[in-house]
């Protein structure tokens, strides 16, 4: 089997938990999420000989890179395909800008959400109470309306750090987890750092009423040549054979209190999504229907944080390996996923040990517990 974990491009190792750069004195606190008003234990961050890497302080503008005084301008090379969608590059400016990750609420009062159909990748993670929350990652498309933006979770950290210092839009967390988020390799464009680019939407119930736009968030940084995200997946190109697998009409996943389905539709050429037996549509009334659905089977552990009702906040264990189902074009490819450390990308391999190639387009990753998903058809 090729050593895909070492052959694939790597993000810079700005954070390695337990490996010397960031020492976490209270592991449970560091890994904990919690809601906006969760109680928390104290998080102590210590540095070894290597200084801690931090984002801009709360309230400060994100520093832009220094422009060379040389009269010679070197343009960034333009990739052939967009790194987070596998689609052909038509605009170099879009290809070279950083990824923008946004934490999106997913409770009933938060739907319909704005912008989720414009995201290249959406991760769905279980949070307290059997509910789910979304981490939507934007790069190839914009959304003039985006939200509702909600608080971060510890599960977000290993999803964010492989993306090459993405912008991260969020609306807070308990003190311990907020400290952790600000210590890792992200650019903080959250509510506390940049309140002027957010608004509370009339007619929406708080806290699920905070909205922004991709234009406003990307406008907070000066784009430089080294900001493009590292790929999250590998994609099939025109020369690659069509993937082979078992026929499957779709998949159903239970998050204990939330049940979602993705069913292949020839009409929309995607996996139409329902949530708790209702079509999951965006604010424009368009049903979610990604080109690819990745069911990544993971265990969850107690993060050490509790919400305002005293419920333990779960954290997905995303380092290591496990089973994966990749659905595309009405088939499922079964295989394994592997992630060597918090900053490394996740690799998806089929039964023969070859990397699974996704269809170019949008992808939803469902972080499901083992034995809580079933194929349909």
C-alpha positions in Angstrom: 0.0 0.0 0.0 1.4 3.4 -0.9 2.3 5.7 2.1 -0.5 8.1 1.4 -0.3 9.7 4.8 3.3 10.8 4.0 2.9 11.4 0.3 0.0 13.8 0.5 0.7 17.6 1.0 0.9 18.6 4.6 -0.2 21.7 6.4 2.5 23.4 8.6 2.7 21.7 12.0 1.6 24.8 14.0 -0.2 22.8 16.6 0.7 19.3 17.8 -1.2 18.4 20.9 1.1 16.5 23.3 4.1 16.9 20.9 5.9 19.9 22.4 4.4 23.0 20.7 1.3 23.3 22.8 1.1 21.7 26.2 -2.3 21.4 27.7 -2.4 21.3 31.5 -6.0 20.1 31.7 -6.7 17.7 28.9 -10.4 17.4 29.5 -10.8 21.2 29.5 -8.7 21.6 26.4 -10.7 19.1 24.5 -14.1 20.3 25.7 -16.6 22.2 23.8 -19.7 23.4 25.5 -22.4 25.8 24.5 -22.2 29.6 24.6 -23.1 29.6 28.3 -21.5 26.3 29.4 -19.7 26.1 32.6 -16.0 25.1 32.2 -12.9 24.2 34.0 -9.7 26.3 33.7 -7.5 25.8 30.7 -3.8 26.5 31.2 -1.7 26.8 28.0 2.1 26.5 28.4 4.8 26.7 25.8 8.0 24.7 25.6 11.1 26.1 23.7 8.9 26.7 20.7 6.6 29.7 21.1 2.8 29.2 21.0 1.2 30.1 17.8 -1.8 32.4 18.2 -4.3 34.2 16.0 -4.9 37.9 16.3 -6.1 39.0 19.8 -9.8 39.6 20.3 -10.8 42.9 18.9 -7.7 43.3 16.7 -7.7 43.2 13.0 -6.0 40.2 11.5 -2.5 41.3 10.5 -1.8 41.4 6.8 1.4 40.1 5.3 4.2 42.5 4.5 4.4 43.6 0.9 7.9 43.4 -0.6 9.4 46.7 -1.8 10.8 44.9 -4.9 9.4 46.1 -8.2 9.1 42.5 -9.4 5.7 40.9 -8.7 5.5 37.1 -8.4 2.0 35.8 -8.9 0.9 32.7 -7.1 0.7 29.6 -9.3 -2.9 28.7 -10.1 -3.9 25.1 -9.3 -5.7 23.2 -12.0 -8.6 22.4 -9.7 -10.2 24.0 -6.7 -8.7 22.2 -3.6 -11.9 21.8 -1.7 -14.3 20.9 -4.5 -12.1 19.4 -7.3 -13.8 21.6 -9.8 -11.9 23.4 -12.6 -10.4 26.7 -11.7 -12.1 29.6 -13.5 -10.9 32.4 -11.3 -7.3 32.5 -9.9 -8.4 35.0 -7.2 -10.8 32.4 -5.8 -8.3 29.6 -6.0 -5.7 31.4 -4.0 -7.9 32.7 -1.2 -8.0 31.0 2.2 -10.7 28.6 3.2 -13.4 30.1 5.3 -15.0 27.8 8.0 -18.2 28.8 9.6 -19.9 27.2 12.6 -23.6 26.9 11.6 -26.5 26.1 14.0 -28.7 23.1 13.1 -31.5 23.0 15.7 -35.1 23.4 14.5 -35.2 27.1 15.3 -32.1 27.7 13.3 -33.5 26.3 10.0 -33.7 27.2 7.3 -30.0 28.2 7.3 -28.5 30.6 4.8 -25.4 29.7 2.7 -25.1 25.9 3.4 -25.6 25.0 -0.3 -22.7 27.3 -1.3 -20.2 25.5 1.0 -17.7 23.2 -0.6 -17.5 20.9 2.4 -19.9 20.5 5.4 -19.0 18.5 8.5 -21.9 17.3 10.7 -21.0 16.5 14.3 -23.0 15.4 17.2 -23.3 17.8 20.1 -25.1 17.6 23.4 -28.7 16.5 23.6 -28.4 14.3 20.5 -28.4 17.4 18.3 -26.0 18.2 15.6 -24.0 21.3 14.5 -22.4 22.0 11.1 -18.9 23.2 10.2 -19.4 24.6 6.7 -16.2 25.3 4.7 -16.3 27.8 1.9 -13.7 28.4 -0.8 -15.0 28.1 -4.4 -18.3 30.0 -3.9 -19.6 33.0 -2.0 -22.8 33.5 -0.1 -24.3 36.9 0.5 -26.2 35.6 3.5 -24.7 33.2 5.9 -25.9 31.8 9.2 -27.0 31.4 11.9 -23.5 31.4 13.3 -23.1 29.6 16.6 -20.4 28.5 19.0 -17.5 26.3 18.4 -16.7 22.8 19.8 -13.5 20.9 20.4 -14.4 18.5 17.5 -13.7 21.5 15.2 -10.0 21.7 16.0 -8.8 18.6 14.0 -11.1 19.6 11.2 -9.8 23.1 10.9 -6.0 22.8 11.4 -5.3 20.7 8.2 -6.8 23.5 6.0 -3.8 25.9 6.1 -4.8 28.5 8.6 -8.4 29.0 7.5 -10.6 31.9 8.5 -12.9 30.7 11.3 -16.3 32.4 11.9 -17.9 31.5 15.3 -19.9 33.1 18.0 -18.1 32.1 21.1 -17.7 29.2 23.5 -16.9 28.7 27.1 -13.6 30.2 28.3 -11.6 27.0 28.2 -12.6 26.2 24.6 -12.4 29.8 23.4 -8.8 29.8 24.6 -8.0 26.6 22.7 -9.5 27.9 19.5 -7.5 31.1 19.7 -4.3 29.0 20.2 -4.5 26.9 17.0 -3.6 27.7 13.4 -6.7 29.6 12.4 -7.4 33.2 11.6 -10.1 34.4 14.0 -13.0 36.2 12.2 -15.5 35.4 14.9 -18.0 37.6 16.6 -15.8 38.8 19.4 -12.9 39.6 17.2 -15.0 41.4 14.5 -18.5 42.3 15.7 -19.0 44.9 12.9 -19.4 42.2 10.2 -22.3 40.4 12.0 -25.9 41.3 12.6 -28.8 39.9 14.7 -31.6 39.0 12.3 -35.1 40.2 13.2 -37.7 37.4 13.2 -35.2 34.9 14.4 -35.0 33.7 18.0 -31.7 34.3 19.9 -29.2 32.8 19.9 -30.0 31.3 16.4 -30.2 34.8 14.8 -26.6 35.8 14.0 -25.8 36.3 10.4 -22.9 37.5 8.2 -21.7 37.0 4.6 -18.6 35.4 3.0 -17.7 38.7 1.4 -17.6 40.5 4.7 -15.5 37.7 6.3 -13.0 37.4 3.5 -12.8 41.1 3.4 -11.1 41.1 6.8 -7.8 39.6 5.4 -5.4 40.6 2.7 -5.0 37.5 0.5 -1.4 36.4 -0.2 0.0 33.6 -2.3 0.4 31.1 0.4 -3.2 31.1 1.8 -4.9 28.5 -0.5 -6.2 25.5 1.6 -4.7 22.1 1.4 -7.1 19.5 -0.2 -9.5 17.7 2.1 -10.1 14.9 -0.4 -8.8 13.6 -3.7 -11.1 13.9 -6.7 -11.7 12.0 -9.9 -10.5 13.8 -13.1 -11.4 13.2 -16.7 -8.8 10.5 -17.1 -9.8 8.6 -13.9 -12.2 5.7 -14.2 -15.6 6.0 -12.7 -15.6 4.6 -9.1 -17.0 1.2 -8.6 -18.8 0.0 -5.5 -22.1 -1.5 -4.3 -25.4 0.0 -5.5 -27.0 2.1 -2.7 -29.8 4.6 -3.0 -28.7 6.5 0.1 -27.9 6.4 3.7 -29.6 7.0 7.1 -27.7 8.2 10.1 -28.9 8.6 13.7 -27.2 11.0 16.0 -29.3 9.8 19.0 -31.7 12.7 18.9 -31.4 13.7 15.2 -31.9 11.4 12.2 -30.8 12.4 8.7 -31.0 10.7 5.3 -29.3 11.4 2.0 -31.0 9.8 -1.0 -29.5 9.8 -4.5 -31.5 11.8 -7.0 -30.9 11.5 -10.7 -33.0 14.7 -11.2 -30.7 16.9 -9.1 -27.6 14.7 -9.5 -26.9 14.7 -5.8 -28.0 13.3 -2.5 -31.2 15.0 -1.4 -31.2 15.4 2.4 -33.9 15.1 5.0 -33.6 15.8 8.7 -36.1 14.2 11.1 -38.3 13.3 8.2 -38.5 16.8 6.7 -36.7 18.1 3.6 -33.6 20.0 4.7 -33.8 23.2 2.6 -31.8 26.5 2.8 -33.2 30.0 3.2 -33.9 30.1 -0.6 -36.0 27.0 -0.4 -33.4 24.8 -2.1 -33.0 21.3 -0.7 -29.5 20.3 0.4 -28.2 17.7 -2.1 -24.4 17.3 -2.1 -22.5 15.5 -4.9 -20.7 13.3 -2.3 -21.7 12.0 1.1 -18.9 10.6 3.4 -20.1 8.7 6.4 -17.0 8.6 8.7 -17.5 6.3 11.6 -16.0 7.8 14.8 -16.3 7.3 18.5 -17.3 10.1 20.7 -16.0 10.8 24.2 -16.9 13.2 27.0 -15.1 16.4 26.4 -15.0 17.4 30.0 -17.3 20.3 29.4 -21.1 20.6 30.2 -23.8 22.8 28.8 -26.1 25.1 30.7 -28.3 22.1 31.6 -25.4 20.1 32.9 -25.2 17.7 30.0 -21.8 16.4 28.9 -20.6 17.9 25.6 -19.4 15.1 23.3 -16.2 15.2 21.3 -15.5 13.2 18.2 -12.3 11.2 18.2 -10.8 12.1 14.8 -7.3 10.9 15.1 -6.6 7.3 14.4 -8.5 5.2 11.9 -11.9 3.6 11.3 -14.5 2.6 8.8 -15.9 4.9 6.1 -18.6 4.8 3.5 -18.3 7.1 0.5 -21.5 7.6 -1.5 -21.4 9.1 -5.0 -23.4 8.5 -8.2 -25.8 6.1 -6.5 -23.1 3.7 -5.3 -21.2 3.3 -2.0 -17.5 2.6 -1.7 -16.6 1.0 1.6 -13.2 1.5 3.1 -11.2 3.0 5.9 -10.2 6.5 7.1 -6.9 7.4 8.7 -5.6 10.5 10.4 -2.2 10.4 12.0 -2.3 13.6 14.1 -4.4 16.7 14.7 -2.9 18.7 11.9 -2.6 16.0 9.3 -5.3 15.5 6.6 -7.7 12.5 6.8 -7.0 9.9 4.1 -9.8 7.7 2.7 -8.8 4.3 1.3 -10.9 1.6 -0.4 -10.7 -2.1 0.3 -7.6 -2.5 -1.9 -5.7 0.3 -0.2 -6.1 2.8 -3.0 -7.2 6.4 -2.2 -10.9 6.9 -2.8 -11.5 9.5 -5.5 -14.6 11.7 -5.0 -16.7 13.3 -7.7 -15.9 17.0 -8.2 -18.4 19.1 -6.4 -19.8 19.5 -2.8 -19.3 17.0 0.0 -21.0 16.4 3.3 -19.1 14.5 5.9 -21.4 12.8 8.5 -19.4 12.0 11.7 -21.5 9.0 12.7 -21.0 6.6 15.6 -20.4 2.9 14.7 -23.7 1.0 14.2 -25.7 4.2 13.9 -25.9 4.3 10.1 -27.5 2.1 7.5 -27.5 2.0 3.8 -30.8 2.5 1.9 -31.6 0.4 -1.1 
